[in-house]
Amino acid sequence: MAEVVVLESETDAGILAAASIRRLISQKPDAVLGLATGSTPMSTYRALAESLRADPLDVSRVRGFALDEYVGLPAGHPESYRAVITRDAVEPLGLTPGNIRVPNGDLATLETAGSDYEAAIRAAGGVDVQILGIGRTGHVGFNEPGSSFASLTRVKTLTEKTRIDNARFFMSPDDVPIHCLTQGLGTIRRARHLILLAFGEEKAEAIAGAIEGPVTSSSPGSVIQLHPHVTVLVDEAAASRLTNLDYYRYAYANKPAWQVV
Ligand code: PGA
């Protein structure tokens, strides 16, 4: 079962996630991070940047793989996930840009982009910790409902709901690409530790589906139920539709001191 931790705020969740990532890097200086984009991971990146400022740690050898990328945006587009990851994570954390990979959404090489990305993840020895958000559709990465649990990095078609959700980053909703490259649910399953974060009432249904719903490709986040090491960090609003909430609180309150997130 995933460890579910309900926190008072997004900030507190970010601090907990950042502490876990920091501990990993201190034990493994060339750790491989799975980097998510969007609003959700921001509190984690902010807390980690703050922690690295207050108490520096060498992160120059840390490697990173983004979860996904839009297809067909011009190189350097400010909303390409290459640009977003650079702005939100690589620069504030002081990571080495050459160590960070993002799926290549260039149309010219699209046919092999997925398998190239999988090969790069394998060559790096796999992802140590994968940071995940969840969409209102239940997607993780851009694996929309119906995605196979065995899927690897490939081109997917975004749902209209996801395109509307992401329109806030673009000049017009029509500018949101229809296609993306995303790590598959099978890729995500191979990461050694998953940290899934979700905040706000609009994520409550997707979170309930992921943690307590049936394991089904209709609820892609439910892939976490097949993984041996998952930490879910949510605020009260995102946790509001969980049936076993009392148990998660009880388990966390009684967590043995020797166990860390
Ligand atoms: P958000 O997106 O973090 O911007 O809410 C999450 C997702 O769509 O996976």
Boltz pocket constraint, residues with backbone or C-beta under 6 A from the ligand:
constraints:
  - pocket:
      binder: B
      contacts: [[A, 37], [A, 38], [A, 39], [A, 40], [A, 41], [A, 133], [A, 134], [A, 135], [A, 136], [A, 139], [A, 140], [A, 141]]
      max_distance: 6.0
